[in-house]
Amino acid sequence: MLRRNIRMRREYLYRKSLEGKERLLYEKKRKIREALQEGKPIPTELRNEEAALRREIDLEDENTAVPRTHIDDEYAHTAEKDPKILLTTSRDPSAPLQQFVKELSYVFPNAQRMNRGGQVISEIIESCRAHDYTDVVLVHEHRGVPDGLIVCHLPYGPTAYFGLLNVVTRHEIKDKKAIGTMPEAYPHLIFDNFSTKLGERTANILKYLFPVPKPDTKRIVTFSNQSDYVSFRHHIYEKHGGPKSIELKEIGPRFELRLYQIKLGTVDQAEAQIEWVIRPYMNTSKKRKFLGD
């Protein structure tokens, strides 16, 4: 298993190293294609390679015209099987954190909760790879209040680090009849205002934690971005008076997520390349939004 993981990692890094060359070749072919379409002369720096590049352009189709990236590889097999998620906490979790993780295990279908004990992160990741888990979700706290969420996709990454704010669990709501029971059907997903490239990346990381739902399921999970704070809401709907009368009922939990880092690797790899990280000066640029409009 160890040698297999090393081989797979080496193959992945090799494919990732080819991206720069493929991107450069794609730009050259794009310039030649544009020159031919607009009837302009071929750029001087490409005249020696023109014949070879035109042969490659003639052989391309819609699948090979745009170069693949490591991002395509990360989620290439998600359509083949449902996600399998391991949920765990920081060491020595408080009762509120354990309650929150228990509720998250109902939010994410096919999620399994594990007591952290004395295990280190590298052992957890290695064990999850061996048992075909697709994601690991780690929840952290500060003085009994959940304040951090790490989503690590396996086997190669990426790993997204979120801050957790304004957590309200089902356990804290006293009126149990109002919130009802937690359904286990696969939910429909709503992603609102993830319009930038980083927003689409974040939406993908969150989207692939959930399997494909059936069309008639009445459970809805919403991720709504407002000023780079992602609000999580969990509803079910009922049609009491026909198709035009729909009643939404929030069943909890609810919280806000604040993305602060994405790494191109798993959570146990300290040397992994950082794809995006929020910097201190970014907090002062109030009008600039990274995830959406």
C-alpha positions, 0 to 999 in steps of 0.5 A, spaced: 500 500 500 505 504 501 509 503 495 502 504 491 501 511 494 508 513 493 507 511 485 500 514 485 503 521 488 509 521 483 504 520 477 500 525 479 506 530 481 509 528 474 502 530 470 502 536 474 509 538 472 507 538 465 501 543 466 506 549 464 509 546 458 501 544 455 499 551 457 505 554 453 503 550 447 496 551 448 497 559 448 501 558 441 496 554 438 491 559 440 495 565 437 495 561 430 488 560 430 486 567 432 491 569 426 488 564 421 481 566 423 482 574 423 486 573 416 492 576 420 500 574 419 502 569 423 506 572 429 514 572 427 516 568 433 511 562 431 513 562 424 518 556 425 513 552 428 507 554 424 507 547 420 507 543 426 502 547 430 497 547 424 497 539 424 496 539 431 490 544 431 487 540 425 487 533 429 484 537 435 477 536 438 473 539 443 476 534 448 483 535 447 483 543 445 483 545 452 489 542 456 487 538 462 489 541 469 491 537 476 484 540 478 481 536 473 485 530 476 483 531 483 475 530 482 476 526 476 472 519 479 467 523 483 462 521 478 463 513 479 462 512 486 458 516 492 463 520 497 465 517 503 467 522 508 470 521 515 468 526 520 473 528 526 475 533 531 481 536 534 484 532 540 480 532 547 473 535 544 468 539 548 461 536 549 459 542 544 464 540 539 462 533 539 454 535 539 456 539 533 460 534 529 454 529 531 449 533 527 454 534 521 454 527 520 447 527 519 448 533 514 453 529 510 450 523 507 455 517 507 459 520 513 462 516 519 464 520 525 470 518 529 473 519 536 480 523 535 483 520 541 491 520 540 491 519 533 496 524 529 493 527 522 498 523 518 495 516 521 488 518 520 490 520 512 493 514 511 488 510 514 483 513 510 486 512 503 487 505 505 479 504 506 477 508 500 475 515 503 474 520 499 474 526 504 476 528 511 473 533 515 476 536 521 473 541 526 476 545 531 474 549 537 476 555 541 474 554 549 468 550 547 466 554 541 467 551 534 471 555 530 475 552 524 473 547 519 478 543 514 476 539 508 481 535 505 480 531 499 483 524 498 488 521 495 491 528 492 488 534 495 486 539 495 485 542 502 480 548 504 481 551 511 475 555 513 473 559 519 467 557 523 462 563 525 455 564 528 454 556 529 447 554 532 446 547 532 439 543 533 441 541 540 441 549 542 433 549 539 429 548 545 422 547 541 424 540 538 417 540 534 418 546 530 425 543 527 422 536 526 427 530 525 433 530 520 432 526 514 437 522 511 435 523 503 441 526 499 439 533 499 439 538 493 444 543 493 444 551 492 450 555 491 449 562 491 454 568 488 460 563 487 461 567 480 469 568 481 474 563 479 476 562 486 468 562 488 467 556 483 473 552 486 470 553 493 463 551 490 467 545 487 470 543 494 464 543 498 459 540 492 463 534 492 462 532 499 455 530 497 452 525 492 447 526 487 440 526 489 434 523 487 429 528 483 424 528 488 427 529 494 425 534 499 431 536 502 435 542 501 442 544 503 444 552 501 451 555 501 450 562 500 456 567 499 455 574 501 461 578 502 466 572 502 462 569 508 458 563 506 452 562 510 450 554 510 442 553 511 439 546 511 431 546 509 426 541 507 420 543 503 413 541 503 407 542 498 401 542 502 396 546 497 399 543 491 405 545 487 404 552 487 404 552 495 411 550 498 412 551 505 420 551 507 422 549 514 429 550 517 431 544 520 439 546 522 444 546 524 446 553 521 453 557 521 457 561 517 464 559 513 470 564 511 475 561 507 482 563 508 486 558 505 487 552 499 492 548 499 494 543 493 495 537 497 492 533 503 492 536 510 498 532 513 503 535 507 506 541 510 510 542 504 504 542 500 503 548 495 499 554 497 494 555 491 490 561 495 491 564 502 488 570 505 493 576 507 492 581 512 492 587 507 486 583 504 482 585 510 482 592 509 480 592 501 473 592 503 470 593 496 474 587 493 470 580 494 474 574 492 468 569 492 463 572 488 460 579 486 
